[in-house]
Amino acid sequence: MKKRLIEIKWGLIFVIMMLLWMYFEKAMGWHDVNIVDHATYTNLVAIPSILIYVFALIDKRKKHFDNVMSWKQGFISGLIITAVVVILTPLSQLITHELITPDYFENVSAYAVNQGQMTNEEALQYFNLSSYLWQAMIGAAVFGIVTSALVALFVRKSA
């Protein structure tokens, strides 16, 4: 367990960043008055997300592997970070939708219906905490696996 503290630390940093990002989105109005911009600008979270994986794997390489790390070692470290994020996703979604932006589901449902993208029933079925828990966990897993594989390619270092 001790040799995985770096990954746990960076997984926690990632979750905190995501909570701060949700607060930022709410402050920008992307969850209410500027919801029309949400689908476009929410994707910008990929930038700090990828940077966290880069910093995490460099940290792991320097502190655990004496500045030499194979792709496989980096990928495994990234997978552990991903596992931490996925495990904490239900809690972060609860914090997001109960504390940071409690009206989000109502707002996004109304927007989707008003734009003719969904019926009211479809919107209610799609935009709810249960649905978002699954979407967020699957999304975190897929994003984390792909990001881990790619970032490990760039931060690997041989002797």
C-alpha positions as CSV (number, residue, x, y, z in Angstrom):
1,M,0.0,0.0,0.0
2,K,2.8,2.4,0.9
3,K,4.3,2.1,-2.6
4,R,0.9,3.3,-4.1
5,L,0.6,6.5,-1.9
6,I,1.7,8.6,-4.9
7,E,-1.2,7.3,-7.0
8,I,-3.7,7.7,-4.2
9,K,-2.5,11.3,-3.7
10,W,-2.9,12.2,-7.4
11,G,-6.3,10.4,-7.5
12,L,-7.4,12.7,-4.7
13,I,-6.0,15.7,-6.4
14,F,-7.9,14.8,-9.5
15,V,-11.2,14.5,-7.7
16,I,-10.6,17.8,-5.9
17,M,-9.8,19.4,-9.3
18,M,-13.1,18.0,-10.7
19,L,-15.1,19.5,-7.8
20,L,-13.4,22.8,-8.3
21,W,-14.1,22.6,-12.0
22,M,-17.8,21.9,-11.3
23,Y,-17.8,25.0,-9.1
24,F,-16.2,27.0,-11.9
25,E,-18.8,25.7,-14.4
26,K,-21.6,26.8,-12.0
27,A,-20.0,30.2,-11.5
28,M,-19.7,30.7,-15.3
29,G,-23.4,30.0,-15.5
30,W,-23.0,26.9,-17.6
31,H,-25.4,25.1,-15.3
32,D,-28.2,27.7,-15.5
33,V,-28.2,31.0,-17.4
34,N,-25.5,30.1,-19.9
35,I,-26.4,26.4,-20.2
36,V,-26.3,26.7,-23.9
37,D,-22.5,26.9,-23.6
38,H,-22.2,23.9,-21.3
39,A,-21.8,21.2,-23.9
40,T,-18.9,23.1,-25.5
41,Y,-17.0,24.5,-22.6
42,T,-17.2,21.5,-20.3
43,N,-14.8,19.7,-22.6
44,L,-12.0,22.1,-21.5
45,V,-11.7,20.1,-18.3
46,A,-9.7,17.7,-20.4
47,I,-6.7,20.1,-20.1
48,P,-6.3,20.0,-16.3
49,S,-7.3,16.4,-16.3
50,I,-4.5,15.3,-18.6
51,L,-2.0,17.6,-16.9
52,I,-2.7,15.9,-13.6
53,Y,-1.9,12.6,-15.1
54,V,1.3,14.0,-16.6
55,F,2.4,15.5,-13.2
56,A,1.4,12.3,-11.4
57,L,3.4,10.0,-13.6
58,I,6.4,12.3,-13.5
59,D,6.1,12.4,-9.7
60,K,5.9,8.6,-9.6
61,R,8.9,8.3,-12.0
62,K,11.1,10.6,-9.9
63,K,10.1,9.5,-6.4
64,H,9.6,5.8,-6.9
65,F,11.5,4.6,-10.0
66,D,14.6,6.8,-9.5
67,N,13.8,8.8,-12.7
68,V,13.6,5.6,-14.8
69,M,10.2,4.3,-15.8
70,S,8.9,2.0,-18.5
71,W,5.6,2.4,-20.3
72,K,4.2,-0.5,-18.4
73,Q,5.1,1.0,-15.0
74,G,3.7,4.3,-16.0
75,F,0.5,2.7,-17.3
76,I,0.0,0.7,-14.2
77,S,0.4,3.8,-12.0
78,G,-2.1,5.6,-14.2
79,L,-4.5,2.7,-13.8
80,I,-4.3,3.0,-10.1
81,I,-4.9,6.7,-10.2
82,T,-7.9,5.9,-12.4
83,A,-9.2,3.3,-9.9
84,V,-9.0,5.9,-7.1
85,V,-10.9,8.4,-9.2
86,V,-13.6,5.8,-10.2
87,I,-14.0,4.7,-6.5
88,L,-14.5,8.3,-5.4
89,T,-16.7,9.3,-8.3
90,P,-20.0,8.5,-6.5
91,L,-19.0,10.8,-3.7
92,S,-17.9,13.6,-6.0
93,Q,-21.1,13.3,-8.0
94,L,-23.1,13.6,-4.8
95,I,-21.2,16.6,-3.7
96,T,-21.5,18.2,-7.2
97,H,-25.3,17.7,-7.5
98,E,-26.3,18.1,-3.9
99,L,-24.1,21.0,-2.9
100,I,-22.4,22.7,-5.8
101,T,-25.2,22.7,-8.4
102,P,-28.4,21.3,-7.0
103,D,-30.6,22.7,-9.8
104,Y,-28.5,21.3,-12.7
105,F,-30.7,18.4,-13.5
106,E,-33.8,20.5,-13.6
107,N,-32.1,23.2,-15.7
108,V,-30.5,20.8,-18.2
109,S,-33.7,18.8,-18.6
110,A,-35.7,21.9,-19.3
111,Y,-33.1,23.1,-21.8
112,A,-33.1,19.7,-23.6
113,V,-36.9,19.7,-23.8
114,N,-37.1,23.3,-24.9
115,Q,-34.5,22.7,-27.7
116,G,-36.5,19.7,-28.9
117,Q,-33.6,17.3,-28.2
118,M,-35.7,15.1,-25.9
119,T,-39.2,14.6,-24.6
120,N,-39.8,15.5,-20.9
121,E,-39.8,11.8,-20.0
122,E,-36.5,11.1,-21.8
123,A,-34.9,14.1,-20.1
124,L,-36.0,13.0,-16.7
125,Q,-34.7,9.5,-17.4
126,Y,-31.3,10.7,-18.6
127,F,-30.6,13.8,-16.4
128,N,-30.7,12.4,-12.9
129,L,-28.2,11.4,-10.2
130,S,-28.4,7.7,-10.8
131,S,-27.8,8.1,-14.5
132,Y,-24.9,10.5,-14.0
133,L,-23.3,8.2,-11.4
134,W,-23.0,5.5,-14.0
135,Q,-22.0,7.9,-16.8
136,A,-19.3,9.5,-14.6
137,M,-17.9,6.2,-13.4
138,I,-17.7,4.7,-16.9
139,G,-16.4,8.0,-18.3
140,A,-13.7,8.2,-15.6
141,A,-12.6,4.6,-16.3
142,V,-12.4,5.0,-20.0
143,F,-10.8,8.5,-19.9
144,G,-8.3,7.2,-17.2
145,I,-7.3,4.1,-19.2
146,V,-6.8,6.0,-22.4
147,T,-5.0,8.9,-20.7
148,S,-2.8,6.5,-18.7
149,A,-1.7,4.7,-21.8
150,L,-0.9,7.9,-23.7
151,V,0.7,9.8,-20.9
152,A,2.9,6.8,-20.0
153,L,4.2,6.9,-23.6
154,F,5.4,10.5,-23.1
155,V,6.8,10.3,-19.5
156,R,8.6,7.0,-19.8
157,K,12.3,7.2,-19.4
158,S,15.0,4.6,-19.8
159,A,18.4,4.5,-18.0
